[in-house]
Amino acid sequence: LNEQQQYQLLKNAFTHLESADRKSLEKRLNCCNFDNTTNLTANCPNSCNKKKCDLCYDVVKEPIALALKAGGGVGLFFSFTFFLAIYIARQFRNLKDPHSSGDSFL
């Protein structure tokens, strides 16, 4: 996902949250609103009214990008491992078992 797609995804998730969940998230992250800078203190947690809080998008932008990069790296690792396993299985699929009798194929 590029930065614009991440922004849209996070904005949609934030706007579809219940009011109580949104307030809990803002309180936990010590942020206010997603990207609306016009009225920061109107519906912010009490901790934000004493000092200026960051926007929630600015707070979660870096950790989300890091998590997506890490998830992509893990996915690439396992996909290449899977292709390596397929290659090895194909190479050795017709190899005869030395412990079996020479007359049988099974």
Secondary structure, 3 states (H helix, E strand, C coil): CCHHHHHHHHHHHHHCCCHHHHHHHHHHHCECCCCCCCCCCCCCCHHHHHCCCECHHHHHHHHHHHHHHHHHHHHHHHHHHHHHHHHHHHHCCCCCCCCCCCCCCC
